[in-house]
């Protein structure tokens, strides 16, 4: 089964911190500061669920979260997190198969699209877009692929990462797609921040159409 992180769920956070220190965490913590009271939040591919604890620490009122994650092992870990002041519902399925009963004020896609081939990216992006209310926000975090070759170490690290995750999680792609053109037509850039010498990006968009 492609994109299955069950086999490395227990070590996933440790591996990411060894390689990237706390950059992956910092990128997502930066983004969730935009969550406000009464928001309905969709998190897609949240992994082990530590982000739920960070949202809980915001101490916002009446926050509800739908947590869509394909890996059953990741879901089990996420459910054990301490997020008592937010309401969380879990959907153990691929986002391609998920059908919500409501729209959302916030969508968070942490390091999601780097798993997909371009054809699936278009399908998933367009599907998620229909879940998000107008004038709402999409919080996007992922790696940056410097295709101009200015940072060779990024290219080497990216290739190494894809090799590792093809072996351990059977991810379906080996190439990082630039997501900015997907957001260009219907979304306004609100803020962005870069981490790990520009290799990790955190971008907040507002839906304008």
NORBELTA-V467452 format. One record per residue. N is the residue number from 1. RES is the residue in three letters. SS is DSSP state (a for helix, b for strand, c for the rest). OMEGA is omega in whole degrees, -180 to 180 (NA if undefined). Layout:
n=N res=RES ss=SS omega=OMEGA
n=N res=RES ss=SS omega=OMEGA
This chain:
n=1 res=UNK ss=c omega=-178
n=2 res=UNK ss=c omega=176
n=3 res=UNK ss=c omega=-179
n=4 res=UNK ss=c omega=-175
n=5 res=UNK ss=c omega=-179
n=6 res=UNK ss=a omega=-174
n=7 res=UNK ss=a omega=-178
n=8 res=UNK ss=a omega=-177
n=9 res=UNK ss=a omega=-174
n=10 res=UNK ss=a omega=-179
n=11 res=UNK ss=a omega=-173
n=12 res=UNK ss=a omega=-178
n=13 res=UNK ss=a omega=-180
n=14 res=UNK ss=a omega=180
n=15 res=UNK ss=a omega=-178
n=16 res=UNK ss=a omega=-179
n=17 res=UNK ss=a omega=176
n=18 res=UNK ss=a omega=-177
n=19 res=UNK ss=a omega=-171
n=20 res=UNK ss=a omega=-174
n=21 res=UNK ss=c omega=-180
n=22 res=UNK ss=c omega=-175
n=23 res=UNK ss=a omega=179
n=24 res=UNK ss=a omega=178
n=25 res=UNK ss=a omega=-178
n=26 res=UNK ss=a omega=-179
n=27 res=UNK ss=a omega=-178
n=28 res=UNK ss=a omega=176
n=29 res=UNK ss=a omega=176
n=30 res=UNK ss=a omega=-175
n=31 res=UNK ss=a omega=-172
n=32 res=UNK ss=a omega=175
n=33 res=UNK ss=c omega=-180
n=34 res=UNK ss=c omega=177
n=35 res=UNK ss=c omega=-178
n=36 res=UNK ss=c omega=180
n=37 res=UNK ss=c omega=174
n=38 res=UNK ss=c omega=180
n=39 res=UNK ss=c omega=170
n=40 res=UNK ss=b omega=-168
n=41 res=UNK ss=b omega=173
n=42 res=UNK ss=b omega=175
n=43 res=UNK ss=b omega=-178
n=44 res=UNK ss=b omega=180
n=45 res=UNK ss=c omega=-176
n=46 res=UNK ss=c omega=176
n=47 res=UNK ss=c omega=-171
n=48 res=UNK ss=c omega=172
n=49 res=UNK ss=c omega=179
n=50 res=UNK ss=a omega=180
n=51 res=UNK ss=a omega=176
n=52 res=UNK ss=a omega=178
n=53 res=UNK ss=a omega=179
n=54 res=UNK ss=a omega=176
n=55 res=UNK ss=a omega=178
n=56 res=UNK ss=a omega=-179
n=57 res=UNK ss=a omega=179
n=58 res=UNK ss=c omega=179
n=59 res=UNK ss=c omega=174
n=60 res=UNK ss=c omega=-177
n=61 res=UNK ss=c omega=171
n=62 res=UNK ss=c omega=176
n=63 res=UNK ss=c omega=175
n=64 res=UNK ss=b omega=-176
n=65 res=UNK ss=b omega=167
n=66 res=UNK ss=b omega=-172
n=67 res=UNK ss=b omega=-178
n=68 res=UNK ss=b omega=-177
n=69 res=UNK ss=c omega=-177
n=70 res=UNK ss=c omega=-174
n=71 res=UNK ss=c omega=178
n=72 res=UNK ss=a omega=179
n=73 res=UNK ss=a omega=177
n=74 res=UNK ss=a omega=179
n=75 res=UNK ss=a omega=180
n=76 res=UNK ss=a omega=178
n=77 res=UNK ss=a omega=-179
n=78 res=UNK ss=a omega=-179
n=79 res=UNK ss=a omega=-179
n=80 res=UNK ss=c omega=-178
n=81 res=UNK ss=c omega=180
n=82 res=UNK ss=c omega=-179
n=83 res=UNK ss=c omega=-169
n=84 res=UNK ss=c omega=-177
n=85 res=UNK ss=c omega=171
n=86 res=UNK ss=c omega=178
n=87 res=UNK ss=b omega=-177
n=88 res=UNK ss=b omega=172
n=89 res=UNK ss=b omega=-174
n=90 res=UNK ss=b omega=175
n=91 res=UNK ss=b omega=-179
n=92 res=UNK ss=c omega=-180
n=93 res=UNK ss=c omega=175
n=94 res=UNK ss=c omega=-178
n=95 res=UNK ss=a omega=178
n=96 res=UNK ss=a omega=-176
n=97 res=UNK ss=a omega=-174
n=98 res=UNK ss=c omega=179
n=99 res=UNK ss=c omega=-177
n=100 res=UNK ss=c omega=177
n=101 res=UNK ss=c omega=-178
n=102 res=UNK ss=c omega=174
n=103 res=UNK ss=c omega=-174
n=104 res=UNK ss=b omega=174
n=105 res=UNK ss=b omega=-177
n=106 res=UNK ss=b omega=170
n=107 res=UNK ss=b omega=177
n=108 res=UNK ss=b omega=178
n=109 res=UNK ss=b omega=-179
n=110 res=UNK ss=b omega=176
n=111 res=UNK ss=c omega=-179
n=112 res=UNK ss=c omega=-169
n=113 res=UNK ss=a omega=178
n=114 res=UNK ss=a omega=177
n=115 res=UNK ss=a omega=-165
n=116 res=UNK ss=c omega=165
n=117 res=UNK ss=c omega=-174
n=118 res=UNK ss=a omega=180
n=119 res=UNK ss=a omega=180
n=120 res=UNK ss=a omega=177
n=121 res=UNK ss=a omega=-180
n=122 res=UNK ss=a omega=180
n=123 res=UNK ss=a omega=-177
n=124 res=UNK ss=a omega=-180
n=125 res=UNK ss=a omega=-178
n=126 res=UNK ss=a omega=178
n=127 res=UNK ss=a omega=180
n=128 res=UNK ss=a omega=179
n=129 res=UNK ss=a omega=179
n=130 res=UNK ss=a omega=180
n=131 res=UNK ss=a omega=-171
n=132 res=UNK ss=b omega=178
n=133 res=UNK ss=b omega=174
n=134 res=UNK ss=b omega=-180
n=135 res=UNK ss=b omega=177
n=136 res=UNK ss=b omega=-170
n=137 res=UNK ss=b omega=176
n=138 res=UNK ss=b omega=-179
n=139 res=UNK ss=b omega=-170
n=140 res=UNK ss=b omega=175
n=141 res=UNK ss=b omega=179
n=142 res=UNK ss=b omega=179
n=143 res=UNK ss=b omega=178
n=144 res=UNK ss=c omega=177
n=145 res=UNK ss=c omega=178
n=146 res=UNK ss=c omega=-176
n=147 res=UNK ss=c omega=178
n=148 res=UNK ss=c omega=176
n=149 res=UNK ss=c omega=-178
n=150 res=UNK ss=c omega=-179
n=151 res=UNK ss=c omega=-175
n=152 res=UNK ss=a omega=-178
n=153 res=UNK ss=a omega=177
n=154 res=UNK ss=a omega=179
n=155 res=UNK ss=a omega=180
n=156 res=UNK ss=a omega=180
n=157 res=UNK ss=a omega=179
n=158 res=UNK ss=a omega=178
n=159 res=UNK ss=a omega=178
n=160 res=UNK ss=a omega=178
n=161 res=UNK ss=a omega=-179
n=162 res=UNK ss=a omega=177
n=163 res=UNK ss=a omega=-180
n=164 res=UNK ss=a omega=-176
n=165 res=UNK ss=a omega=171
n=166 res=UNK ss=a omega=-180
n=167 res=UNK ss=a omega=-172
n=168 res=UNK ss=a omega=-175
n=169 res=UNK ss=a omega=178
n=170 res=UNK ss=c omega=178
n=171 res=UNK ss=c omega=-167
n=172 res=UNK ss=c omega=-176
n=173 res=UNK ss=c omega=175
n=174 res=UNK ss=c omega=-174
n=175 res=UNK ss=c omega=179
n=176 res=UNK ss=c omega=-177
n=177 res=UNK ss=c omega=176
n=178 res=UNK ss=c omega=-175
n=179 res=UNK ss=c omega=-175
n=180 res=UNK ss=a omega=178
n=181 res=UNK ss=a omega=179
n=182 res=UNK ss=a omega=-179
n=183 res=UNK ss=a omega=-168
n=184 res=UNK ss=a omega=-171
n=185 res=UNK ss=c omega=-170
n=186 res=UNK ss=c omega=-174
n=187 res=UNK ss=b omega=176
n=188 res=UNK ss=b omega=177
n=189 res=UNK ss=b omega=179
n=190 res=UNK ss=b omega=-180
n=191 res=UNK ss=b omega=176
n=192 res=UNK ss=b omega=179
n=193 res=UNK ss=b omega=-179
n=194 res=UNK ss=b omega=-177
n=195 res=UNK ss=b omega=176
n=196 res=UNK ss=c omega=179
n=197 res=UNK ss=c omega=176
n=198 res=UNK ss=c omega=-178
n=199 res=UNK ss=c omega=-180
n=200 res=UNK ss=b omega=-179
n=201 res=UNK ss=b omega=173
n=202 res=UNK ss=b omega=-173
n=203 res=UNK ss=b omega=177
n=204 res=UNK ss=b omega=178
n=205 res=UNK ss=b omega=171
n=206 res=UNK ss=b omega=179
n=207 res=UNK ss=b omega=-176
n=208 res=UNK ss=c omega=179
n=209 res=UNK ss=c omega=NA
